[in-house]
């Protein structure tokens, strides 16, 4: 039973972490964003700082060397980071989805071996799900793992895989039994470290979300030890990855909140500096209508993200809550980025201001971690299931 004293202690601890994040963003990130983003350069020094701060172990329990943050605090961390540079929130997010699959579904031996190395950032990576013909429909993947003695041999390819060039391992979704019906019973999840046969074929160019490595991969007779099968049982890969994706959706929602917040912050500041017809544009009704809407979107997004994070922390099924947060907060990012650009006028179209980056980064959030079309279907199905007539 947690006492009020424990809650105060957690609250102080969380406040300290958020303060440390704010200082780090101000001194180590903000001055370098423009240069790194425009060059699409991996922020290696920033990643080293993030390792030292323990951010790769955000949600990993202290017993395994992590910070043991609640998902609610982690979401607040992600929103702060994304309000300065969204790309670096992705470097932690994909890694922590991988960690969450081990934390929730791994054997005790797997947790003891992997989680401390994940937490320190010594072993960093992401999730290998998407293939050229299987994104939204994950059950259509074709990457295949065949058991040979104490190893599995993997053949196939993946694409749009974050953290795959500079990271060292992936939670890789494969088919162990392509003939299985229903299809998900033939799917398994492995923690795969780079080695012979694990080939990064190319780094993909992107409209936004630059500086973070997103690549195509090829697996040619790549061998993985059988003890790297998460949970030690075949056929559970899809369920194992889905709990990680709930966390991923909350994270992407928090990124949306961060981008929506940054757009609001910049719009409010600029509208007080820029004058037309003898007064600051924030005094014009047309601009006030925009700001009122933008501010409300940010606040609503924040509440949805918090609600989903708290449900995840309670261990409840939260695909509906995570779906609502992801859908609303990412649309808020897109809408606020466009309004921010309109408020900035021609300057919003110039790389000297940050607005054009928000406008390029936001669309990824509508697509990644399950499209917003998919989220609405999930929300509707859950409503029908939870409230039968």
Residue pairs with C-beta under 8 A, 6 or more apart in sequence:
10 70
14 69
14 70
14 73
14 76
17 67
17 69
17 73
17 77
18 73
18 76
18 77
18 80
20 53
21 53
21 77
21 80
21 81
22 80
24 49
24 53
25 80
25 81
25 84
28 45
28 46
28 49
29 43
29 46
29 81
29 84
29 85
29 88
30 84
30 85
32 43
32 46
33 84
33 85
33 354
33 357
34 351
35 41
36 42
36 43
36 46
36 210
36 211
37 85
37 87
37 210
37 211
37 357
38 210
38 351
39 211
40 205
40 210
40 211
41 211
42 165
42 166
42 211
42 212
42 213
43 87
43 88
43 91
43 211
44 166
46 88
47 88
47 91
47 121
47 166
50 56
50 88
50 91
50 92
50 121
51 120
51 121
54 66
54 67
54 119
55 67
55 77
55 92
55 121
56 92
56 95
56 96
56 118
56 119
56 120
56 121
56 124
57 64
57 65
57 66
57 67
57 99
57 118
57 119
57 120
57 121
58 66
58 67
58 69
58 74
58 77
58 92
58 96
59 66
59 67
59 68
59 69
59 70
59 71
59 74
59 96
59 99
59 100
59 103
59 247
60 66
60 67
60 68
60 96
60 99
60 103
60 115
60 118
60 119
61 68
61 103
61 115
62 68
64 111
64 112
64 115
64 116
64 119
65 115
65 116
65 119
65 120
66 115
66 118
66 119
67 119
69 77
70 309
70 313
71 247
71 250
71 309
71 310
71 312
71 313
72 306
72 309
72 310
72 313
74 96
74 251
74 254
74 309
75 250
75 251
75 253
75 254
75 257
75 305
75 306
75 309
76 254
78 89
78 92
78 93
78 251
78 254
78 255
78 258
79 254
79 255
79 257
79 258
79 261
79 302
79 305
80 258
81 88
81 89
81 92
81 258
82 89
82 254
82 255
82 256
82 257
82 258
82 259
82 262
83 258
83 259
83 261
83 262
83 265
84 258
84 262
85 211
86 208
86 209
86 255
86 258
86 259
86 361
87 209
87 210
87 211
87 212
87 361
88 211
88 212
89 251
89 254
89 255
89 258
90 162
90 163
90 209
90 212
90 255
91 124
91 162
91 163
91 212
93 162
93 248
93 251
93 252
93 255
94 125
94 126
94 127
94 162
94 163
94 167
94 248
95 118
95 124
95 125
95 126
95 163
95 167
96 247
96 251
97 126
97 127
97 171
97 244
97 245
97 247
97 248
97 251
98 118
98 125
98 126
98 127
98 169
98 170
98 171
98 191
98 244
99 114
99 115
99 118
99 119
100 243
100 244
100 247
101 127
101 171
101 189
101 230
101 240
101 241
101 243
101 244
102 110
102 111
102 114
102 115
102 118
102 171
102 191
102 230
103 111
103 115
104 240
104 243
104 244
105 189
105 230
105 231
105 236
105 239
105 240
105 243
106 114
106 230
106 231
107 231
107 232
109 227
110 191
110 227
110 228
110 230
110 232
114 123
114 191
117 123
118 124
123 168
123 169
123 193
124 163
124 166
124 167
124 168
124 169
125 163
125 164
125 167
125 168
125 169
125 170
125 171
126 161
126 162
126 163
126 164
126 167
126 170
126 171
127 161
127 162
127 170
127 171
127 173
127 241
127 244
127 248
128 158
128 161
128 164
128 170
128 171
128 172
128 173
128 192
128 217
129 138
129 141
129 158
129 173
129 241
130 138
130 158
130 159
130 160
130 161
131 140
131 141
131 142
131 143
131 156
131 157
131 158
131 159
132 157
132 159
133 140
133 142
134 140
134 141
134 142
135 160
136 370
136 371
136 374
138 173
138 187
138 238
138 241
139 182
139 183
139 184
139 187
139 238
140 183
141 156
141 173
141 174
141 175
141 187
142 156
142 175
142 178
143 154
143 155
143 156
143 157
143 158
143 172
143 173
143 174
143 175
143 219
144 154
144 155
144 156
144 174
144 175
144 178
145 152
145 153
145 154
145 174
145 175
145 176
145 188
145 190
145 224
146 152
146 153
146 176
147 176
147 226
148 223
150 225
150 226
150 227
151 223
151 224
151 225
151 226
152 176
152 190
152 223
152 224
152 226
152 229
153 221
153 222
153 223
154 172
154 174
154 190
154 192
154 197
154 219
154 221
154 222
154 223
154 224
155 219
155 220
155 221
155 222
156 174
156 219
157 201
157 216
157 217
157 218
157 219
158 164
158 172
158 216
158 217
158 219
159 204
159 215
159 216
159 217
160 204
160 214
160 216
161 170
161 214
161 215
161 216
161 217
162 212
162 213
162 214
163 212
163 213
164 170
164 200
164 213
164 214
164 215
164 217
165 200
165 203
165 213
165 215
166 213
167 213
168 193
168 194
169 191
169 192
169 193
169 194
170 191
170 192
171 189
171 190
171 191
171 192
171 230
171 241
171 244
172 189
172 190
172 191
172 192
172 224
173 187
173 188
173 189
173 237
173 238
173 241
174 187
174 188
174 189
174 190
174 237
175 186
175 187
175 188
176 186
176 187
176 188
176 234
176 235
176 237
177 185
177 186
177 234
177 235
178 186
179 186
180 186
180 187
180 235
184 237
184 238
184 239
185 235
186 235
187 235
187 236
187 237
187 238
188 229
188 230
188 234
188 235
188 236
188 237
189 229
189 230
189 231
189 236
189 237
189 240
189 241
190 224
190 228
190 229
190 230
191 228
191 230
192 198
192 222
192 224
192 228
195 222
195 223
196 222
196 223
197 219
197 220
197 221
197 222
197 223
198 217
198 219
198 222
199 217
199 218
199 219
199 220
200 215
200 216
200 217
201 215
201 216
201 217
201 218
202 215
202 216
203 213
203 214
203 215
204 214
204 215
204 216
206 214
206 364
207 360
207 363
207 364
208 357
208 360
208 361
208 362
208 363
208 364
209 360
209 361
209 364
230 236
230 237
230 240
231 240
242 319
245 369
245 370
246 312
246 318
246 319
246 322
247 312
248 369
249 308
249 322
249 323
249 325
249 326
249 369
249 370
249 375
250 305
250 308
250 309
250 312
250 318
250 322
250 325
250 326
251 369
252 326
252 330
252 365
252 368
252 369
253 301
253 304
253 305
253 308
253 322
253 325
253 326
253 328
253 329
253 330
254 305
254 309
254 329
255 330
255 333
255 365
256 301
256 326
256 329
256 330
256 331
256 332
256 333
256 362
256 365
257 298
257 301
257 302
257 305
257 329
257 332
257 333
258 333
259 333
259 336
259 337
259 358
259 361
259 362
259 365
260 294
260 297
260 298
260 301
260 329
260 332
260 333
260 335
260 336
260 337
261 298
262 354
262 358
263 294
263 333
263 336
263 337
263 339
263 340
263 355
263 358
264 291
264 294
264 295
264 298
264 336
264 340
266 340
266 344
266 353
266 354
266 355
266 358
267 290
267 291
267 294
267 336
267 339
267 340
267 343
267 344
268 282
268 291
270 343
270 344
270 347
271 280
271 281
271 282
271 287
271 291
271 343
272 280
272 282
273 280
274 280
274 281
274 345
275 281
276 284
277 284
281 287
281 343
282 288
282 291
287 343
290 339
290 342
290 343
291 343
293 335
293 339
294 335
294 336
294 339
294 340
297 332
297 335
297 336
298 332
298 336
300 328
300 332
301 325
301 328
301 329
301 332
304 321
304 324
304 325
304 328
304 329
305 325
305 329
307 321
307 325
308 318
308 321
308 322
308 324
308 325
311 318
311 321
311 322
312 318
312 321
312 322
319 378
319 382
320 378
320 379
320 382
320 383
320 386
323 370
323 375
323 376
323 378
323 379
323 382
324 375
324 379
326 369
326 370
326 372
326 375
327 372
327 375
327 376
327 379
329 365
330 362
330 365
330 366
330 372
331 366
331 372
333 358
333 361
333 362
333 365
334 362
334 363
334 365
334 366
336 358
337 355
337 358
337 359
337 361
337 362
338 359
340 348
340 355
340 358
340 359
341 348
341 349
341 355
341 356
341 359
342 348
344 353
344 355
347 353
347 355
348 355
348 356
348 359
349 356
350 356
366 372
370 378
